[in-house]
Amino acid sequence: MSRRWPARGLYAITPDERDTARLLARVRAVVDAGACWLQYRNKTADDRLRREQASALLPLCRAAGVPLIVNDDWRLAAAIGADGAHLGEDDGELGEARAALGSDALLGASCYASLERARDAVTRGANYVAFGAFFPSPTKPHARRACPTLLQASAALGVPRVAIGGITPDNGRALVAAGADLLAVISGVFDAPDPAAAARAYRRCFD
């Protein structure tokens, strides 16, 4: 993994926001409050809007020293010069993405509840792995459930481990204790009454 990016803390994932200006304002508050990675995700946007929003987020992230990672679409990440991409099981070949993005890019893989999938992902070029959902998630209510022991068992892979799915500041500490390097959160931050305060609460899970 590139050594430019700290791999411990809050990994904020953007909500489905169609208003680009509002998206930037929402993200800026969370980044200023200490999110260390940002993933651009918008399941409701078309290709044009996704490119517009990802391109607009890039200078914001650059100014804050936070990597911008594009969900699902490594081609978009490559086209705009983002810092990485995150791929689920149906989002393309990790090896192809690694070749296109280069050796310094952050390339993540959703591994759900499978240690074997995580091992395979690292072999194919992923330099971080994500497990979850660990708790019921409003974003993905039918997501496969993961056990915290996966975080311990995957330590030998030697890459950062991301926990996702229904994580709150209250339950996040246990996942960090089990080995999570990053807590990935959408609604817990962006749907909070005060997203900046929520971001700071998640950061305290790592104290």
N, C-alpha and C positions, 0 to 999 in steps of 0.2 A: 504494500500500500504506500502511496505517496505520503511523506511525512509532513506535508503542509497542513493537514487538517487534524485537529484534536478529535479523538474518537471516544469521548466520554461525556455524556450529558443528554440534553433534550434534542431529539431529532423531530423537528416540527414538519408536519405534512399539511399542505394547503387544503382548504375545503373547496367544495364545488361552488365557485364564485364566478359569475359571468361578467361582473363589472370590474374591469381591469384596474381602474383607479382605486376602487374600494379594496380590491385584493392587495394592492401594493401597500395601502395604509394599514391594513390588518397585519400583513406580514412584517412590515417595518416595526410595529409595536412589539411583536413577539421576538424578532431578531435582536432588537435593542435590549430586550429583557433577558437575553442570554441564550437563546437557542443556538446550538453549535453546528447543526446541519439543517438544511431545508430541502424538502422534496416537493417538487411541483407535481400536483395531481389534480386533475379535473375531469371527472367521468362524464360530465354533461356537455363539455365543450366540443366543437368541431375542430378540424385540423387548423383552420385559420386562426381561431381564437386561442387555441393551445399554443401555437407558435407566437402569437402576439403577447400572450401573458408570460410565457417562459422567457422570451426575449426581454420583456420589461423587468422581470425579476432579477435577471443576471447582473446588471449594474448595481442594484440594491445589495445583492449578496456580496459582490466584489468589494463594495465600499465597507461592508461590515466584516469582511474576512471570513465569510461563511460559505461553504460549498453549496452550489445549486445542483441537485440531482433530479433528473426527469423520470417520472414514473412511467413504466410500460413501454416507452418509445426511445430506444437508443439512437435511432436515426435522427429524431428531433434534437436529442442531446448533442449529437455530433454536429448537426447543422448550425446550431446557435453557439457552439463552443462552451456548453455547460460542463460542469466538473464531474459529471457522472450520470449513471442511469440505474434504475432499479427495475428488475424484471421478475414477473410472476411466472408461473409454469406455462402459460400460453403466450408469452411475450417475445419469443424468439430465442435464438441460440446464444448462450453466454460467450462462447468462443468467438463468434462473429462480432458480437458487441465489443469484446475486449480488443480485437484487432482493429476495429474502427475507431474506438475511443482512445487507444493508446495505453501505455503501461502505467501512467500516473493517474488515470481516471479512477474515481470511485465506482465500482460496479457491484451492485448488491443483488441478492437472490432471495425471493420468498421461499422459505423452506417449511412453512406451516408447522407440522408436528413431526417432521422426519429428519433424524440425524443423518440417515443415508443420503437424502437429497442434499443436505448441507455439505457432506463430504464430496459428492459429485459436483456440486456447484463450485467449490473451491478448486477442484481439479480442472474445471472448464474455464476458470478465469475470474470468478467472483472473489473480491477481496473484503467483503463483509457478508454476513448471513443474517436473515431475519426469521424469527420464530413467532408463532402466534396464530390465532388469538389466545391470550392467556386468560382473559375474562370476557364476559359477554360484551359485544361491541355494537354500539348504535350504527356505526358505519357499515359493518358486515355482520348482521345478526346471525347468519348461518355459517360463519367461518368455522373451520376446523379448530378444535381446541388443543392447545399445547400444554405440556407440563413443565414446571420450572426446572426439573431435573435435566431437560434438554440443554439448558444454559450451562450447567455444570459439565455435562457429557461432551459438549462441543468445544470446550476450552482447548483441547489438543489440536484443533484445526488451526490455531494461531492467527485468527482473524477476528475483528470486532464482531460482537454478537448483539443484535438488535432485538428487543422485545416489543411486541405490538399487540393491540387488541384490548380495549376496555381498561386501559391503564389510567389510574388516578394517582395523585400525589400520596394518597394513603396506602394503596397497594403496590406502588412502584418500588418502594424501598426493599421489599422482599425480593423482587426480581433483580434489583441491583446486587443484593446480597448473594443471590444464586448465581450471578455471573454476567448479568446484562451490562454491556458497555454503553448502550444508548437506549433510551425509551422513546419509541416512535408514537406520536400522538396527533390526532386530528381534532376530534370534537372536544376533548378534554381541555384543549387550549382555545380553539377558535370559536367554540360555542359558549365559552365561559363569559360571565358578565364583565370581567376584566381580564382579557387574554394575557396582558403583560404580567399581571399578578399571578395568573395560573402558570405561566412559563417559569416564573421565579420559584413557585412552589415545586414544580417538577425538578428544577435544578437542585433544590435542597435534598432531593432523594439521594444525591451523590455525596452529600456532606459526610 
